[in-house]
Amino acid sequence: MRIAFTGSHRVGKTTLAEEIAESLPDYEFINEPYLQLEEEGYLFSEIPTLEDYMEQFNFSVEQLQNSDDNVIFDRCPLDLLAYIYAINKRKNVSTLYEEMTTTIAEIDLLIFVPIEKVDLISCQESDLPNLRHEVNDIIEDWIGDFSNEILEVSGTLENRKKQVLDKMLDMEK
């Protein structure tokens, strides 16, 4: 099964994805594109630019297309395209949206970690809270366009983990 976590920054995606990976030792955990590109020597701007997000988007698409089963992705093209759209609404994203939709179809379970109504994670001004909320809203709007199994999680880390593992068990039936 291919599992991808989606959501804005500072919502607990990585923490949850790592917890799920620990519970599923037969699965490969794939770090978000930002970290992988940084490891490869890509130099990101202090505040990521359109080009930075495009690089991550393309990397994420390629990664998904070349993956096997039993993979957990921390981020997917959906959230990266949401960032692209949020920071430059004048950019025509229709071609990228089609590419993202085709790629997302290869995901068996898409786990959306939204900003909760009482925000569980404090966000400093340096964490770009307005961008964070805008990306969250875009993902909420777009996620309904997919026919994938989608799980929106909420609550504590333990509650979220239980929701994901229960959903996976239910899908295996």
Backbone bond lengths (Angstrom), bond angles and torsions (degrees), N, CA, C in turn:
res aa  C-N    CA-C-N  psi(-1)  N-CA   C-N-CA  omega(-1)  CA-C   N-CA-C  phi
1 M - - - 1.444 - - 1.528 108.76 -
2 R 1.309 116.45 138.90 1.463 122.05 174.39 1.523 108.29 -101.42
3 I 1.310 114.89 124.12 1.462 121.49 -177.30 1.521 107.74 -119.83
4 A 1.323 117.13 132.50 1.460 120.66 177.35 1.522 109.50 -129.11
5 F 1.313 114.38 138.45 1.461 121.56 176.58 1.516 108.27 -100.41
6 T 1.327 115.56 135.56 1.450 120.95 -179.77 1.519 109.23 -133.03
7 G 1.314 115.07 151.50 1.459 121.15 179.52 1.513 109.52 155.40
8 S 1.287 115.32 170.59 1.451 121.77 178.57 1.523 109.72 -72.48
9 H 1.315 116.87 179.35 1.458 119.87 178.18 1.535 110.58 -78.84
10 R 1.325 114.00 153.71 1.469 122.97 177.21 1.535 112.74 61.28
11 V 1.342 116.01 44.13 1.470 120.57 174.88 1.529 111.77 -116.95
12 G 1.332 117.30 -6.43 1.457 120.79 179.81 1.520 114.63 99.67
13 K 1.333 117.10 14.85 1.472 121.96 -179.61 1.525 112.19 -59.20
14 T 1.319 115.84 -53.08 1.463 120.52 -175.96 1.519 111.12 -63.82
15 T 1.305 116.69 -44.18 1.465 120.50 179.10 1.523 110.29 -58.98
16 L 1.325 116.59 -45.55 1.461 120.86 179.37 1.530 110.87 -66.27
17 A 1.320 117.25 -44.85 1.472 120.96 -179.66 1.530 110.30 -60.54
18 E 1.326 117.27 -41.39 1.469 120.66 178.47 1.522 111.48 -65.64
19 E 1.323 116.90 -39.31 1.472 121.09 177.10 1.530 110.67 -62.47
20 I 1.323 116.40 -43.62 1.459 120.74 179.19 1.529 109.75 -64.28
21 A 1.318 116.60 -42.68 1.472 120.53 179.06 1.531 111.18 -61.37
22 E 1.316 117.33 -38.17 1.468 120.59 177.00 1.519 111.28 -63.73
23 S 1.320 116.82 -33.78 1.468 121.68 179.98 1.522 112.52 -78.49
24 L 1.326 116.80 -16.27 1.462 121.97 -176.06 1.531 109.64 -125.25
25 P 1.330 117.09 76.54 1.470 120.03 -174.92 1.534 114.48 -62.41
26 D 1.326 118.13 -17.64 1.470 120.56 178.35 1.530 112.29 -82.15
27 Y 1.331 116.85 -1.52 1.457 121.82 -178.54 1.515 110.76 -101.44
28 E 1.322 115.30 145.03 1.460 121.42 174.68 1.528 107.70 -91.14
29 F 1.323 116.35 130.30 1.465 121.33 176.82 1.524 108.48 -94.65
30 I 1.327 117.06 127.69 1.463 121.49 -179.22 1.533 108.49 -115.48
31 N 1.325 115.18 115.11 1.467 121.24 178.81 1.514 111.35 -58.63
32 E 1.320 115.00 159.20 1.457 119.32 178.38 1.529 110.91 -62.29
33 P 1.336 116.95 151.96 1.461 121.54 -176.95 1.530 113.82 -54.55
34 Y 1.309 117.52 -36.51 1.465 120.50 -179.82 1.530 110.41 -53.86
35 L 1.332 116.41 -50.63 1.466 120.94 -177.32 1.527 111.79 -66.62
36 Q 1.320 116.21 -39.58 1.462 119.20 179.62 1.527 111.67 -67.25
37 L 1.320 116.36 -43.76 1.464 119.83 179.04 1.528 110.86 -64.90
38 E 1.318 116.31 -39.44 1.459 120.78 177.66 1.533 110.54 -61.11
39 E 1.342 115.56 -42.10 1.472 120.55 176.88 1.528 111.79 -60.73
40 E 1.335 115.73 -35.11 1.465 120.62 -179.70 1.527 112.71 -79.49
41 G 1.334 116.68 -2.07 1.455 120.07 176.81 1.519 115.78 102.87
42 Y 1.338 118.03 2.42 1.465 119.57 177.80 1.523 108.50 -66.92
43 L 1.328 116.84 132.06 1.460 121.49 179.97 1.526 109.59 -99.33
44 F 1.326 115.35 110.89 1.459 121.13 178.48 1.528 109.88 -85.75
45 S 1.323 115.86 150.93 1.459 121.01 172.23 1.527 107.86 -68.57
46 E 1.335 115.99 157.62 1.466 119.05 178.94 1.532 110.16 -58.06
47 I 1.319 116.16 -45.30 1.461 121.29 170.72 1.523 104.44 -107.20
48 P 1.349 117.25 114.49 1.474 119.83 -173.79 1.530 112.82 -53.35
49 T 1.324 115.00 140.19 1.461 123.16 -178.69 1.533 109.78 -100.15
50 L 1.313 115.40 175.51 1.456 121.39 175.17 1.525 110.05 -56.55
51 E 1.316 116.99 -43.24 1.465 121.28 -179.81 1.538 111.06 -62.85
52 D 1.337 115.84 -39.57 1.469 119.82 178.03 1.527 110.68 -61.50
53 Y 1.318 116.25 -44.45 1.474 119.67 -179.96 1.522 111.64 -69.41
54 M 1.334 117.11 -35.56 1.469 120.08 176.99 1.523 110.07 -63.26
55 E 1.320 116.96 -42.37 1.461 121.43 178.90 1.536 110.10 -60.31
56 Q 1.329 115.95 -43.97 1.465 120.20 179.28 1.529 111.24 -66.83
57 F 1.324 116.35 -40.43 1.461 120.73 178.93 1.526 110.53 -59.72
58 N 1.327 116.67 -50.87 1.462 120.80 -179.31 1.529 111.37 -61.87
59 F 1.306 116.74 -40.28 1.462 121.78 178.37 1.529 110.02 -62.74
60 S 1.335 116.50 -43.54 1.461 121.85 -179.00 1.528 111.65 -65.23
61 V 1.329 117.07 -42.36 1.465 121.47 177.87 1.522 109.80 -60.45
62 E 1.326 116.37 -49.19 1.464 121.08 -178.80 1.536 110.73 -61.94
63 Q 1.306 116.05 -41.69 1.454 121.42 -179.52 1.531 111.28 -61.16
64 L 1.310 116.22 -45.26 1.470 121.06 179.25 1.523 110.84 -65.08
65 Q 1.314 117.07 -42.54 1.457 121.06 -178.65 1.526 111.92 -64.92
66 N 1.325 117.44 -27.66 1.462 121.51 -176.25 1.528 113.45 -102.52
67 S 1.316 117.71 11.43 1.464 120.04 -175.69 1.525 111.97 -92.42
68 D 1.302 114.10 157.11 1.457 121.55 174.47 1.520 108.91 -94.52
69 D 1.328 115.56 -168.45 1.464 119.89 174.57 1.521 109.92 -80.08
70 N 1.316 115.17 173.35 1.467 122.96 178.93 1.526 111.54 57.30
71 V 1.331 113.74 56.11 1.457 121.48 179.85 1.525 109.14 -129.04
72 I 1.326 114.98 141.52 1.464 122.20 174.59 1.522 106.92 -117.19
73 F 1.336 116.13 119.23 1.460 122.00 179.49 1.524 110.28 -101.83
74 D 1.318 116.09 125.03 1.462 121.15 172.06 1.529 106.48 -89.90
75 R 1.289 116.21 92.69 1.464 128.15 -175.86 1.517 109.64 100.40
76 C 1.330 113.99 156.13 1.460 120.08 177.25 1.523 108.24 -149.71
77 P 1.315 118.03 174.35 1.466 120.06 -177.46 1.527 114.06 -57.78
78 L 1.317 118.02 -26.12 1.468 120.73 -179.38 1.517 111.40 -58.64
79 D 1.329 117.41 -53.08 1.466 117.64 -177.22 1.524 111.77 -68.43
80 L 1.323 116.66 -34.68 1.465 118.73 -179.45 1.526 111.28 -67.30
81 L 1.327 116.90 -38.10 1.459 119.32 175.86 1.533 110.59 -68.04
82 A 1.312 117.16 -34.00 1.470 120.29 176.45 1.533 110.04 -61.83
83 Y 1.331 117.62 -39.65 1.469 120.66 176.36 1.530 110.44 -64.97
84 I 1.326 116.58 -43.34 1.467 120.47 179.46 1.528 109.61 -57.99
85 Y 1.310 115.84 -46.84 1.466 120.65 -178.51 1.534 111.02 -67.57
86 A 1.324 116.73 -40.35 1.465 120.72 -177.98 1.522 112.38 -64.26
87 I 1.334 117.37 -37.32 1.467 118.23 -176.49 1.523 113.26 -89.31
88 N 1.346 117.51 -12.57 1.458 119.43 178.89 1.521 109.96 -151.31
89 K 1.314 116.07 81.45 1.473 121.11 -177.72 1.524 112.72 -67.00
90 R 1.317 116.74 -16.31 1.472 119.23 178.90 1.516 111.76 -77.99
91 K 1.331 116.65 -18.44 1.466 120.02 179.77 1.525 109.15 -71.37
92 N 1.301 116.23 129.74 1.464 120.27 177.24 1.534 107.59 -76.40
93 V 1.326 115.63 112.96 1.462 119.87 -176.55 1.527 112.86 -102.84
94 S 1.315 117.76 10.16 1.471 119.29 -174.63 1.529 112.65 -60.61
95 T 1.327 118.24 -42.18 1.469 120.49 178.24 1.528 110.28 -66.02
96 L 1.325 116.43 -43.15 1.463 120.58 177.67 1.533 110.54 -64.25
97 Y 1.329 115.99 -37.37 1.465 120.43 179.21 1.537 110.09 -62.55
98 E 1.321 116.43 -43.14 1.472 120.10 177.83 1.523 110.94 -62.82
99 E 1.330 116.38 -43.81 1.466 120.69 178.43 1.532 110.48 -62.08
100 M 1.328 115.98 -42.87 1.459 121.11 179.05 1.529 110.34 -63.25
101 T 1.317 118.00 -44.15 1.461 122.38 -179.52 1.529 111.22 -61.60
102 T 1.321 117.05 -43.77 1.463 121.50 177.76 1.527 110.79 -62.01
103 T 1.314 116.02 -43.13 1.461 120.84 -178.91 1.525 111.24 -69.29
104 I 1.323 116.79 -42.48 1.471 121.51 -179.51 1.535 110.35 -61.26
105 A 1.320 117.38 -29.15 1.474 120.84 179.83 1.527 111.65 -59.77
106 E 1.332 117.54 -20.02 1.460 121.77 -179.93 1.532 112.84 -83.12
107 I 1.327 116.55 -3.31 1.465 121.72 -179.89 1.524 108.51 -92.24
108 D 1.334 115.99 131.39 1.469 120.50 -180.00 1.522 112.25 -81.57
109 L 1.328 116.54 -36.06 1.463 120.95 -179.19 1.515 108.61 -139.53
110 L 1.320 115.19 119.85 1.452 122.75 178.73 1.524 107.11 -105.25
111 I 1.318 116.32 118.79 1.457 121.23 -177.23 1.521 108.40 -106.76
112 F 1.329 114.99 116.48 1.463 121.61 -179.44 1.520 108.62 -97.36
113 V 1.344 115.15 123.29 1.462 121.91 176.73 1.528 106.09 -109.90
114 P 1.341 116.62 96.25 1.464 119.51 -176.89 1.528 112.15 -84.25
115 I 1.321 115.43 168.96 1.459 120.71 168.40 1.527 104.93 -73.70
116 E 1.298 116.51 124.99 1.465 119.40 -177.93 1.533 110.17 -80.19
117 K 1.312 115.75 157.73 1.464 121.00 -174.77 1.526 111.65 -60.26
118 V 1.308 118.77 -41.11 1.452 120.44 164.08 1.519 103.42 -98.75
119 D 1.326 115.26 103.69 1.466 121.31 -172.45 1.527 110.31 -58.71
120 L 1.336 115.98 122.67 1.456 121.44 -177.59 1.523 112.84 -78.22
121 I 1.313 117.12 -19.12 1.462 120.77 -175.49 1.526 108.99 -121.92
122 S 1.334 115.50 123.60 1.466 118.24 179.09 1.522 108.92 -72.19
123 C 1.306 114.19 144.96 1.458 120.22 -174.77 1.525 108.35 -127.95
124 Q 1.324 116.52 118.94 1.462 122.04 178.05 1.524 108.95 -78.44
125 E 1.295 116.51 164.73 1.466 121.22 178.17 1.531 110.30 -59.54
126 S 1.328 117.25 -34.28 1.465 120.82 179.12 1.534 112.07 -68.02
127 D 1.341 117.25 -14.70 1.464 122.15 177.62 1.529 112.35 -87.33
128 L 1.324 116.71 7.02 1.468 122.69 177.93 1.534 111.75 53.61
129 P 1.346 117.46 63.65 1.469 120.08 -175.93 1.531 114.13 -61.53
130 N 1.329 118.17 -33.54 1.470 119.29 179.49 1.524 110.74 -66.56
131 L 1.338 116.90 -43.44 1.463 120.94 176.87 1.523 109.79 -62.31
132 R 1.311 116.28 -41.83 1.467 121.88 179.55 1.533 110.66 -56.33
133 H 1.326 116.62 -47.81 1.474 120.66 -179.31 1.522 111.51 -68.98
134 E 1.312 116.87 -38.91 1.468 120.15 179.65 1.529 110.96 -63.57
135 V 1.330 116.94 -44.75 1.465 121.05 178.78 1.522 110.00 -63.37
136 N 1.322 116.90 -41.65 1.471 120.87 177.52 1.529 110.34 -57.57
137 D 1.323 116.76 -45.41 1.471 120.92 -179.48 1.530 111.72 -64.80
138 I 1.322 117.29 -39.38 1.469 121.14 179.14 1.531 109.73 -64.61
139 I 1.326 116.72 -45.91 1.471 119.82 179.03 1.522 110.16 -61.41
140 E 1.334 117.53 -44.47 1.472 120.42 177.67 1.519 111.27 -57.33
141 D 1.317 116.32 -38.46 1.462 121.07 -179.71 1.531 111.54 -70.91
142 W 1.319 117.77 -44.07 1.465 122.04 -174.85 1.527 113.95 -79.66
143 I 1.314 118.37 -28.08 1.465 120.87 -169.93 1.537 112.33 -61.95
144 G 1.306 116.27 -25.47 1.458 120.52 178.14 1.522 113.93 -70.30
145 D 1.329 117.14 -10.58 1.468 121.43 -179.15 1.522 113.41 -79.46
146 F 1.329 117.61 -7.92 1.459 121.07 -173.10 1.516 111.78 -102.50
147 S 1.328 114.98 150.34 1.470 119.92 178.51 1.525 110.93 -99.49
148 N 1.321 117.33 4.77 1.466 121.75 177.83 1.524 110.57 -63.49
149 E 1.329 114.75 163.72 1.455 119.55 165.80 1.520 105.60 -68.98
150 I 1.325 116.73 125.03 1.460 121.49 -178.57 1.511 108.16 -124.94
151 L 1.317 115.25 133.97 1.452 121.73 177.33 1.516 107.72 -125.52
152 E 1.324 116.39 122.42 1.456 121.63 173.22 1.522 106.54 -98.92
153 V 1.309 116.69 120.75 1.464 121.07 -176.45 1.516 110.57 -100.78
154 S 1.336 114.63 158.43 1.460 119.75 177.93 1.524 109.15 -155.30
155 G 1.309 114.79 167.16 1.459 120.62 176.37 1.516 112.89 92.91
156 T 1.318 114.04 -160.32 1.463 120.58 -178.39 1.529 109.97 -69.25
157 L 1.318 115.12 168.45 1.461 120.06 177.60 1.525 110.38 -57.49
158 E 1.314 117.64 -44.12 1.473 120.75 179.65 1.530 111.08 -63.22
159 N 1.329 117.32 -41.24 1.477 120.74 177.68 1.526 110.55 -63.37
160 R 1.318 116.26 -43.93 1.461 120.53 179.77 1.532 110.66 -62.75
161 K 1.318 115.62 -44.63 1.467 120.75 179.95 1.522 110.33 -59.91
162 K 1.320 116.81 -44.88 1.469 121.32 179.01 1.527 110.47 -61.99
163 Q 1.328 117.77 -41.85 1.463 121.67 179.11 1.534 110.77 -59.70
164 V 1.323 116.79 -43.08 1.474 120.61 -178.79 1.526 110.37 -67.70
165 L 1.330 117.00 -49.57 1.466 119.83 -177.66 1.525 111.72 -64.66
166 D 1.340 117.40 -37.49 1.471 120.77 176.37 1.529 110.65 -64.02
167 K 1.312 117.39 -41.06 1.462 121.94 179.10 1.527 110.66 -63.54
168 M 1.327 116.34 -41.40 1.464 120.32 179.19 1.520 110.53 -64.54
169 L 1.319 117.28 -42.46 1.469 120.61 177.11 1.516 110.78 -61.09
170 D 1.308 116.13 -43.44 1.461 121.64 179.50 1.530 111.11 -62.84
171 M 1.317 117.93 -37.73 1.466 121.72 179.68 1.511 112.04 -71.00
172 E 1.326 117.44 -27.25 1.460 120.94 -178.83 1.525 112.57 -78.20
173 K 1.317 117.30 -14.42 1.482 121.16 -179.79 1.496 112.17 -70.00
